Amino acid sequence: MTYTVNGKTFDGEPRPGQCLRTHLRDLGHHGVKKGCDAGDCGACTVWLDGDPVHSCITPAFRAEGREVTTIEGLGSPDDLHPVQRGFRDAPGFQCGFCTAGMIMTAATFTDAQKQDLPRALKGNLCRCTGYRAIEDAVHGVAGIEVAPPGRAVGTSVGTPAATDVVTGRAEFTMDTDIDGMLHLKVLHSPHAHARIVSIDKTAALAVPGVHRVYTWQDVPRKRFTTAIHTDHLVDPDDTYILDDTVRFVGQRVVAVLADTVGAAEEGCRRVVVEYEPLPAVFDPEEAMADGAPQLHGSDDPFVRDPVHNVLLELHGHVGDVEAGFAEADVIHEGTYFSPRVQHAHLETHGSIAWMADGRLHVRTSSQSPSIAKVKLSHLFDLRPDQLRVFCMRVGGAFGGKQEVISEDLAALATLDTGRPVCFEYTREEEFTTASPRHPMRLTVRLGARSDGTLTAMQVRNVSNTGAYGNHGGETLFAGGAAVMLYRCPNKKFDGYSVYTNTVPSGALRGYGMTQPAFAVESAMGELAIALDMDPLELRRRNIVRPGDSLVAFEDGPDDVVFAEDGVGRCIDLVDEALRRGGSEPPPGGDWLVGTGTASSLHETAPPTDHISEAWATLGGDCIYELAVGTVEFGEGTPTAHVQIAASQLGTTPSRVRLVQSDTDRTGFDTGAFASAGLSVAGNAVARATNALRDRILAFAAAHAGVEVAACAMDDDAVACDGVRVPLSELVEAARARGIRFTAARKAYGSPRSVVSNTHGFRVAVHRVTGEVRILRSVQATDAGVIINPAQVRGQIEGGVAQGIGFALTENFHVDSDGVMTNPNLRNYRIPTYADVPRTEVLLVESTDSVGPMHAKGMAECCINPVAPALANAVEDATGVRFRELPLTPERIYRRIVESRTGATSVHA
């Protein structure tokens, strides 16, 4: 067939059944992304004769005789289309994976469509931004600023990669072609629990193009944990690359390597596996009961109680809770349930491995190439110099890529065959095999005097870690911060991380805090009602204040610095905002209106070791090179790193060249998670650039014959007692003496500080349909000195949007056999543009004694108060308390009806 792509004519036949998306990528148009391959997300949007289509569900033969336009053909870096310019200048993206599709859709909008974006953007999803920035981009509202030399901190400068992102030239993990690359696909278990009796590869190996079929007998028999932390001992080594026992529906059983994805998939279908089904258990309370099926044997040294499937127990107390309850005037007790939540980052997991110069190279979608390298070295007995792991731009993560779950098989196949290998997850595999948020059931008991003073707090947390323990213990421990928020002389905590025959749980934004925050803040809302007290006033009377010990469930020393009343100031800002009123409910008499609030506190780095190293160099071209291992996946820390460097060096961000996330070119970095990309890596950047600045100033002073105190950085020069000495002159003089301007520094995740948040909602609930409409959304945060105001606002908006999805729309449904029944974006239902309100973002003016430039990492914590604030608002509107998420219309309707008729519900 003959067709035109971006003005160039092609002749050739696509493969039988091939979609337009893969055909265009075969031609090198990598701006056409894969987010779903089901027509749900819009990341693959292109034009056919000027009309936007989802190329993943458009047959390639439909392009015959037609003009195809991709993002690369819409505009160039030197000649941007107006919509590309709008997305660059808003900025209308974070990770950028959805951006090409968003632009291709928005560039076709009429004025009428621009005024009806809920309908016009219904076919394009974004998981990062919360959509406000996209709306600004569509309407041409600019948000980025130009920073003067030395004053980048506090300025909304754009990301260095902005132009590449909006033109489709930014490289993500899969945006490369390597000659001779093989493709790997996986056969997944249909059983929740079974022993593999035999595997017959014969038919699979007979499929044309199939090279290898790997089973548990073909891989290193080494235990490891997929979870990423500097100290691997905080997570259990309970996993094998491939195993002879499967413990959840979807577990990897066989990996097939072939010339094409299609051949590998056919090979998977031809493998014959004989299973011996074993008893399965899906509920953690049932898993802890006597006689429950055991998932892990007693030979596993990392399991606390294998007979009762308990990975880890945490027990602690401060004071005497029974005495505290005895002196309480009011006692509230309730049990709250938070379900699984999927990250739904639009770029699925994937890795590409190849050999070069006798070394293994792995290009991967990860939040930590450094730790991935450590794990691969362990699994395959490689020396560090035999392995390189690196990332390009990563299409979203939210904790989901704080795992090693695609790198191992790609590396295995390349080491075996010597050939390049690609292993890319499908969207269904993301839902059924990647690690969602831990389901947690928490029972909270609170005692208070009549004036609202807390006398006792008791929490029991049963966390479902799934079939494996990656992140199971750390998330359980992190949840103590929900109790730490309040002063109370008597506290007790009992926590259990429990194995079940379900998909392993993992890290997700809020990391173990989001679920306890829902429980504790909902309970505080209920306690306020019982006390007939304003909920914000109840919090004001009990929140921790500077000088208080941050006590969760043990009264011992810690490394947390708590010096400002961030929570109190956040509460006051939200209270003032909500008192100003908000949108009126829709017309009609069936809407019930209510207001709800919640607060949270989150530490700025994880309690386990977190390390980052930064290298700063003044190059021969007089451009500063900054090398740091942190990955860019939309969290914005690389932009903040450039701003910190520019401010320290008295220059502009345009004069700082960033090298990142490559174990060959950067120092060690634990990873961009737990807000440590700013709080730890940012400190490393500040220290390295500060050391480089001091070295340059000392040399300049000696060169000019003046005191160091008389010298100052001045963009592309050093001002020496009023005389500007160009950096080029200093570099040349240093080179003549064999001196190189470079410095390296490390930073560690201790001491740590805390970030505070309060969120408020005003909602309308329809008494007949159960629909919830958000009339007002406001969040206040104490993030210290703001490095980049636009990025901080964007991170909060994105976190709020995810929190709204967690609370209202996202439903990870697993049937009685342990099978997820809605493994696609359409039925799982992450929020669309129409679902997300504009959130008023209020920033507390403060400084931080720990973070770089007095800033705090804050992208993690903004999700935590959202769900409880919504639940509290819905109760205020309806008079009905909902203790189980999500708050779907059918659940709300049923409970409203029951409250009127006196019927009881099985749901709390």
Buried (B, 14 or more C-beta within 10 A) or exposed (E): BEBBBBEEEEEEEBEEEBBBBBBBBBBEBBBBBBBBBBBBBBBBBBBBEEEBBBBBBBBBBBBEEBBBBBBBBBBEEEEBBEBBBBBBBBBBBBBBBBBBBBBBBBBBBEEEBBEEBEEBBEBBBBBBBBBBBBBBBBEEBBBBBEBEBBEBBBBBBBBBBBBBBBBBBBEBBBBBEBEEBBBBBBBBBBBBBBBBEEBEBEBBBEBEBBBBBBBBEBBBEEBBBBBBBBEBEBBBBBBBBBBBBBBBBBBBBBBBBBBBBBBBBBBBEBBEBEBEEBEBBBBBBBBBEEEBBBBBEEEBEBBBBBEBBBBBBBEBBBBEBEBBBEBBBBBBBBBBBBBBBBBBBBBBBBBBBBBEEEBBBBBBBBBBBBBBBBBBBBBBEBEEEBBBBBBBBBBBBBBBBBBBBBBBBBBBBBBBBEBBBBBBBBBBBBBBBBBBBBBBBBBBBBBBBEEBBBBBBBBBBBBBBBBBBBBBBBBBBBBBBBBBBBBBBBBBBBBBBBBBBBBBBBBBBBBBBBBBBBBBBBBBBBBBBEBEBEBBBBBBBBBBEEEEBBBBBBEEEBBBBBBBBBBBBBBBBBBEBBEEEBEEBEEEEBBBBBBBBBBBBBBBBBBBBBBBBBBBBBBEEBBBBBBBBBBBBBBBBBBBBBBBBBBBBBBBBBBBBBBBBBBEBBBBBBBBBBBBBBBBBBBBBBBBBBBBBEBBBEBBBEBBEBEBEBBBBBBBBBBBEEEEBEBEBBBEBBEEEEEEBBBBBBBBBBEBBBBBBBBBBBBBBBBEEBBBBBBBBBBBBBBBBBBBBBBBBBBBBBBBBBBBBBBBBBBBEBEEEBBBEBBBBEEBBBBBBEBBBBBBBBBBEBEBEBBBBBBBBBBBBBBBBBBBBBBBBBBBBBEBBBBBBBBBBEBBBBBBBBBEEEEEEEEE
